[in-house]
Amino acid sequence: MPSLHVVADDEVLPSKSSTGAFPAKLVVQWCVGIFAAFTLGTWLVWWSAVVQRTFTTEDIRSACQRVMPESVERCIDTVTIQRGGARR
């Protein structure tokens, strides 16, 4: 016995219309996407600032080490204050 069910033309099942749920799902996806992009962008800006500050501090430290090896910390503090005050 075959396990097939023959459907006549008059027995066609109506298709589901999910027009009420589609816009809400789309809005939620957009909100999640915008939030993820904003979070990633903010983190990238913060990270680039930290990296730039680290490289600048290392440059100042190496220059002070070459010029004034006996008072490196004082030189670093002076240059940092003169450049606008990188917070330690």
C-alpha positions in Angstrom: 0.0 0.0 0.0 1.6 3.3 -1.0 1.9 6.0 1.6 0.8 8.8 -0.7 -2.3 10.9 -0.3 -3.9 12.2 -3.4 -5.2 15.7 -3.1 -8.0 16.9 -5.3 -8.0 20.4 -6.7 -10.8 21.5 -4.5 -8.9 20.5 -1.3 -6.1 23.0 -1.7 -4.9 24.3 1.6 -4.9 28.1 2.1 -1.5 29.6 2.4 -0.5 31.3 5.6 -0.2 35.0 5.5 2.1 36.4 8.1 1.9 40.1 7.1 1.3 41.1 10.7 4.5 39.5 12.0 6.8 40.5 9.1 7.2 44.2 9.8 7.8 43.7 13.6 10.5 41.1 12.8 12.1 43.4 10.3 12.1 46.3 12.8 13.6 44.1 15.5 16.4 43.0 13.1 17.1 46.6 12.1 17.3 47.6 15.7 19.6 44.8 16.6 21.8 45.5 13.6 22.0 49.2 14.4 22.9 48.5 18.0 25.6 46.0 17.0 27.1 48.5 14.5 27.0 51.3 17.1 28.6 49.1 19.7 31.3 47.8 17.3 32.0 51.3 16.1 32.3 52.7 19.6 34.6 50.0 20.6 36.8 50.5 17.6 37.1 54.2 18.3 38.0 53.6 21.9 40.6 50.9 21.0 42.2 53.1 18.4 42.5 55.9 20.9 44.1 53.6 23.5 46.6 52.2 20.9 47.5 55.7 19.7 48.0 56.9 23.3 50.2 53.8 24.0 52.4 54.5 21.0 52.7 58.2 21.9 53.7 57.4 25.5 56.3 54.9 24.2 57.7 57.5 21.8 57.9 60.1 24.6 59.5 57.5 27.0 62.2 56.5 24.4 63.0 60.1 23.6 63.3 61.0 27.2 65.5 58.0 27.9 67.9 59.1 25.1 68.0 62.8 26.2 67.7 62.6 30.0 68.5 59.1 31.2 68.9 60.3 34.8 65.4 61.8 35.1 63.2 59.9 32.7 60.0 60.1 34.7 60.3 63.9 35.2 60.9 64.3 31.5 57.9 62.2 30.6 55.7 64.2 33.0 56.9 67.5 31.6 56.4 66.5 27.9 53.0 65.0 28.7 51.8 68.2 30.4 53.2 70.3 27.5 51.3 68.2 25.0 48.0 68.6 26.7 48.1 66.1 29.5 47.7 62.4 28.7 46.2 60.9 31.8 48.2 58.2 33.5 
